[in-house]
């Protein structure tokens, strides 16, 4: 059954194409700083200049120099160590990046986690022909070793470092993990979906994490049918069903694959290209009524490689209750909201048209824009579901360009303009 929001989006799109929805007045969004406007015809040059400034600032940073030399990054009291190996020749767009998380978890001495980390350094690399492969060490020897609160800003920093120093393509950043690393894959993907192109979760547990934020982030779930500790086998299949339901409601989103490995326990061959037998009907496996199987390639990097991030998707669904409090950016794709904002934000855009449909929103949020999204010479037509619509001229500004360039260190997330939801409401 289509959700009410999908119906609103469909009708709005029809009205847009028919050109029958026109505001009586065009407003100009307030500028962050007066006299800060950028020439529309020179935005590409301005972006390149801002990026060069970011690169120069980062390369001069003594912390970055020390951390890249020592392969260890610190945030507060937590340190994330990592190994780095480069395979093949760099493609024109840059290397793909594979961030791999080891098994383990709670450990009195840390020795077991160290041994698992060492094993993860080569776990997925037998068939890796091209890419930057980073095996991270959990920041603490706790059950949530890969997703302690400090982990999230460290993953942001790690990705920024890899973009800067190892020439990584920010649209091909992949996350994969086994066991405790699978726990981390669930949690990190949900809270940092804007950073990754795809995620593989093997033999992990979701620990109740919401999957709403996987709207634009493909995820592969893998478990052995006899991995009964913490019901990992059954819960993996149930989360596959949950993603099936979400995809049924939003057919354009929630791409996923669920593999329950036949006759296997906690360990299976997600590191090999040799085909393995898996259950073909997840509903049948859960209900016990259909045990039909098929043979597939379960090598995680192959599935990940099939996906490239779209940093500016036409539609975003953002569950604000599933966030990383210590993450230093408040942004998510081309949206931004302070950490104390609550609710769910759904947006849909098509050129200079944008539909905003927040649910149970408590607070404000920003929508960022750049010339890859809109034509700055024309107004943006905003429709706020059930409330009204208006046309707004957005003026590109140097201050927004500088702020967003330094905010995430990602060329795809450089924006020259922004407008707040509350300002739109006030001017309906």
Residue pairs with C-beta under 8 A, 6 or more apart in sequence:
1 249
2 249
3 249
3 250
5 346
5 357
5 385
6 249
6 250
8 355
8 357
8 385
9 315
9 348
9 355
9 357
12 21
12 348
12 353
12 355
12 383
13 348
13 350
15 21
16 350
16 353
16 381
21 381
21 383
21 389
22 391
23 381
23 389
23 390
23 391
25 390
25 391
26 379
26 391
26 392
26 393
27 390
27 391
27 392
27 393
27 427
28 392
28 393
28 395
29 392
29 393
29 394
29 395
29 417
29 418
29 419
29 423
30 423
31 37
31 395
31 397
32 397
32 399
32 400
32 418
33 397
33 398
33 399
36 397
36 398
36 399
37 395
37 396
37 397
37 398
38 46
38 396
38 397
38 398
38 401
38 416
39 46
40 371
40 376
40 377
40 396
43 370
43 371
43 376
43 396
43 416
44 371
46 396
46 398
46 401
46 416
47 370
47 401
47 405
47 411
47 414
47 416
50 401
50 402
50 405
50 414
51 405
51 411
51 414
53 402
53 405
54 405
54 406
54 409
55 164
57 406
58 64
58 160
58 164
58 409
59 164
64 161
64 164
67 73
67 74
67 161
68 161
68 165
71 81
71 82
71 83
71 84
72 79
72 80
72 81
72 82
73 79
73 80
73 82
73 154
73 157
73 158
73 161
74 80
75 150
75 153
75 154
75 157
75 326
76 150
76 326
77 150
78 139
78 140
78 148
78 150
78 151
78 154
79 139
80 136
80 137
80 139
80 151
80 154
80 158
81 117
81 136
81 137
82 134
82 135
82 136
82 137
82 158
83 117
83 121
83 134
83 135
84 132
84 133
84 134
84 166
85 121
85 125
85 132
85 133
86 95
86 131
86 132
86 133
86 166
87 125
87 128
87 129
87 130
87 131
87 132
87 133
88 129
88 130
88 131
89 130
90 167
91 130
91 169
93 169
93 171
93 172
94 163
94 167
94 168
94 169
94 170
94 172
95 130
95 131
95 132
95 166
95 167
95 168
95 169
95 172
96 130
96 131
96 132
96 168
96 169
96 172
96 173
96 174
96 305
97 131
97 132
97 134
97 159
97 162
97 166
97 168
97 169
97 172
97 173
97 174
98 124
98 128
98 131
98 132
98 133
98 134
98 174
98 176
98 301
98 304
99 134
99 136
99 155
99 158
99 159
99 173
99 174
99 175
99 176
100 120
100 123
100 124
100 133
100 134
100 135
100 136
100 176
100 177
100 181
101 120
101 135
101 136
101 138
101 146
101 175
101 176
101 177
101 178
101 180
101 181
101 182
101 184
101 185
102 113
102 116
102 117
102 119
102 120
102 123
102 135
102 136
102 137
102 138
102 177
102 178
102 179
102 180
102 181
103 116
103 120
103 178
103 179
103 180
103 181
103 203
104 112
104 113
104 116
104 117
104 138
104 141
104 145
104 179
104 180
105 113
105 138
105 141
105 142
105 143
105 144
105 145
105 179
105 180
105 183
106 141
106 142
106 143
106 145
107 113
107 141
108 141
109 141
110 141
113 137
113 138
113 141
113 145
114 137
116 179
116 180
117 135
117 136
117 137
117 138
120 135
120 178
120 181
121 135
123 135
123 178
123 271
124 133
124 176
124 270
124 271
124 299
124 300
124 301
125 133
126 271
126 272
127 272
127 273
127 299
127 301
127 302
128 301
131 301
132 162
132 166
132 168
134 158
134 162
136 146
136 158
138 145
138 146
138 148
138 151
138 180
138 184
139 145
139 146
139 148
139 150
139 151
139 154
140 148
142 148
143 180
143 183
144 183
144 184
144 187
144 207
145 180
145 184
146 177
146 180
146 181
146 183
146 184
146 187
146 188
147 183
147 184
147 187
147 188
149 324
149 325
149 326
150 326
151 184
151 188
152 188
152 191
152 192
152 324
152 326
152 327
153 324
153 326
153 327
153 328
155 188
155 192
155 195
156 192
156 195
156 327
156 328
156 329
156 408
159 168
159 170
159 173
159 195
159 409
159 410
160 408
160 409
160 410
162 168
162 173
163 170
163 409
163 410
164 409
170 309
170 311
170 410
170 411
170 412
171 197
171 308
171 309
171 310
171 311
171 412
172 197
172 308
172 309
173 195
173 196
173 197
173 309
174 196
174 197
174 198
174 199
174 200
174 301
174 304
174 305
174 307
175 185
175 188
175 189
175 196
175 198
175 199
175 200
176 185
176 199
176 200
176 201
176 202
176 300
176 301
176 304
177 183
177 184
177 185
177 200
177 201
177 202
177 204
178 202
178 203
178 204
178 270
179 202
179 203
179 204
179 266
180 204
181 202
181 204
182 201
182 202
182 203
182 204
182 205
183 204
183 205
183 206
183 207
184 204
185 199
185 200
185 201
185 202
185 204
185 219
186 201
186 204
186 205
186 206
186 207
186 209
187 206
187 207
187 209
188 199
189 196
189 199
189 201
189 213
189 214
189 217
189 219
190 209
190 210
190 211
190 212
190 213
190 214
190 322
191 213
191 322
191 323
191 324
191 327
192 324
192 327
193 213
193 214
193 215
193 216
193 217
193 332
194 311
194 331
194 332
194 333
194 413
196 217
196 309
197 217
197 218
197 304
197 307
197 308
197 309
198 217
198 218
198 219
198 220
198 303
198 304
198 306
198 307
199 214
199 217
199 218
199 219
199 220
199 304
200 219
200 220
200 222
200 270
200 300
200 303
200 304
201 219
201 220
201 221
201 222
201 236
202 222
202 223
202 268
202 270
202 300
203 222
203 223
203 224
203 227
203 232
203 266
203 267
203 268
204 232
205 230
205 232
205 235
206 235
206 239
209 322
210 319
210 321
210 322
211 219
211 239
211 242
211 243
211 246
211 254
212 246
212 317
212 318
212 319
212 322
212 344
213 317
213 318
213 319
213 322
213 332
214 243
214 246
214 254
214 256
215 250
215 253
215 254
215 315
215 316
215 317
216 253
216 310
216 313
216 315
216 316
216 333
218 255
218 256
218 307
219 243
219 255
219 256
220 256
220 257
220 258
220 259
220 300
220 303
220 304
221 236
221 239
221 240
221 243
221 256
221 257
221 258
221 259
222 236
222 258
222 259
222 260
222 261
222 268
222 270
222 298
222 300
223 232
223 233
223 236
223 237
223 259
223 260
223 261
224 233
224 260
224 261
224 264
224 265
224 266
224 267
224 268
225 233
225 260
225 261
225 262
225 263
225 264
225 279
225 285
226 233
226 263
226 264
226 265
227 233
227 236
227 264
227 265
227 266
229 266
232 266
233 260
234 286
236 258
236 260
237 258
237 260
237 282
237 285
237 286
238 286
239 258
240 256
240 258
240 282
241 282
241 283
241 286
243 254
243 256
243 258
244 256
244 282
246 253
246 254
247 253
247 254
247 255
247 256
250 317
252 315
253 315
253 317
255 307
257 303
258 282
259 278
259 296
259 298
260 278
260 279
260 282
260 285
261 268
261 276
261 277
261 278
261 298
262 276
262 277
262 278
262 279
262 293
263 277
264 276
268 276
268 298
269 276
269 298
269 299
270 298
270 299
270 300
271 299
271 300
272 298
272 299
273 297
273 299
273 302
275 295
275 296
275 297
276 295
276 296
276 297
276 298
277 293
277 294
277 295
278 293
278 294
278 295
278 296
278 298
279 285
279 291
279 292
279 293
280 292
280 293
280 294
281 290
281 291
281 292
283 290
284 290
284 291
284 292
285 291
311 333
311 410
311 412
311 413
312 333
312 334
312 372
312 373
312 412
313 333
314 348
314 349
314 350
315 346
315 347
315 348
315 349
316 332
316 333
316 334
316 335
316 345
316 346
316 347
317 344
317 345
317 346
318 332
318 333
318 335
318 337
318 344
318 345
318 346
319 344
320 337
320 341
320 342
320 343
320 344
320 345
321 342
323 339
325 339
329 336
329 407
329 408
330 336
330 337
330 338
330 339
331 368
331 404
331 407
331 408
331 413
333 413
334 367
334 368
334 369
334 373
334 413
334 415
335 345
335 347
335 365
335 366
335 367
335 368
336 365
336 366
336 368
336 418
337 345
337 363
337 364
337 365
337 366
338 363
338 364
340 363
341 361
341 362
341 363
341 364
341 365
342 360
342 361
342 362
342 363
343 358
343 359
343 360
343 361
343 362
343 363
344 358
344 359
344 360
344 361
345 356
345 358
345 359
345 361
345 365
346 356
346 357
346 358
346 359
347 354
347 355
347 356
347 357
347 367
348 354
348 355
348 357
349 355
349 373
351 374
351 375
352 374
352 375
352 378
352 379
352 380
352 381
353 380
353 381
353 383
354 367
354 380
354 381
354 382
354 383
355 383
355 384
355 385
356 367
356 382
356 383
356 384
356 385
356 421
356 424
357 384
357 385
358 365
358 421
361 421
364 420
364 421
364 422
365 420
365 421
366 418
366 419
366 420
366 421
367 418
367 419
367 420
367 421
368 400
368 404
368 413
368 415
368 417
368 418
369 376
369 380
369 394
369 415
369 416
369 417
369 418
369 419
370 414
370 415
370 416
370 417
371 396
371 416
374 380
374 394
376 394
376 395
376 396
376 416
376 417
379 391
379 392
379 393
380 391
380 392
380 393
380 394
381 389
381 390
381 391
382 389
382 390
382 391
382 392
382 424
383 389
384 424
384 425
384 428
387 425
387 428
388 428
389 428
390 424
390 427
390 428
392 419
392 424
392 427
394 417
394 419
395 417
396 416
396 417
397 416
397 417
400 415
400 416
400 417
400 418
401 414
401 415
401 416
404 413
404 414
404 415
405 414
407 413
